[in-house]
Amino acid sequence: MESRIILGDCREKLAGLPADSIDLIVTSPPYADSRARTYGGIRPDDYVAWFLPIAAELRRVLKPSGTFILNIKEKVVAGERHVYVLELILEMRRQGWLWTEEFIWHKRNCYPGKWPNRFRDAWERLLQFNKTKSFTMNQEAVMVPMGDWAGPRLKNLSATDRRRDPSRVGSGFGKNVSRWVGRELAYPTNVLHLATETGNRNHSAVFPKELPAWFIRLFTRAGDWVLDPFLGSGTTAVAALELGRNCIGIEVLEENVALAKQNLTSIQLPLLESK
């Protein structure tokens, strides 16, 4: 497998990547008023204008069958949620993106807290965007154990549990729970329950490796290309290589590039560096 680490600002470096070459983009850009040293701490009111040119380049390099997963979170300003994330979704749709799905990352180890008008956040958004409605998706790759509900629930099936009733428009509704009898695995929900990363003290905004790994399993196959234009300490690249995918990472800080290279070296896989 191959990993390329590109030192520089993704607003410039993305132009050097071929069109329709990436199978999956997974990234967590700086949130509004965050990472002032690297991206100037983009104000919430300016965030959409800052990110849209990046989104346009990401759309150019993504394959028609590819997927873009954007980890982002609103900021509280003057006691209320700012709407820059919602505005960004609308502007990206005007740019040609399809907003296909929204996943929620529930932070299992989030510690408690409160403010005068709210409680501590324990979740973040993971927005799924696509170029077309026909995209690669391997749902069986992320199936989970059936869970404790299956035992008692599947023992006493009602009549409605055994069918999907037709609707007026011809589509089915109802659960048809009987089809899960005897199965050991089920499809997950769109809520991912993962603890925050606590092992990496050298980077201020690390998400757990299992987060990009889950989407890599779901939206790519072995040998595909994964891109993270805000690579940070290299979490996405490590996850991609460990799963047999190729990865390109773009990072603006030299110290983060060095950290990413160190993390990649630790899994003993080939590394190509580009300036």
Buried (B, 14 or more C-beta within 10 A) or exposed (E): BBBBBBBBBBBEBBEEBEEEBBBBBBBBBBBBBBBEEBBEEBBBEEBBEBBBEBBBBBBBBBBEBBBBBBBBBBBEBEEEBBBBBEBBBEBBEEBEBBBBBEBBBEBEEEEEEEEEEEEEEBBBBBBBBBBEEEBBBEEEBBEEEBEEEBEEBBEEEEEEBEEEEEEEEEEEEEEBBBEBEEEEEBEBEEEBEBEBBEEBEEBEBBBBBBBBBBBBBBBBBEEBBBBBBBBBBBBBBBBBBBBBBBBBBBBBBEEBBBBBBEBBEEEEBEBEEEE
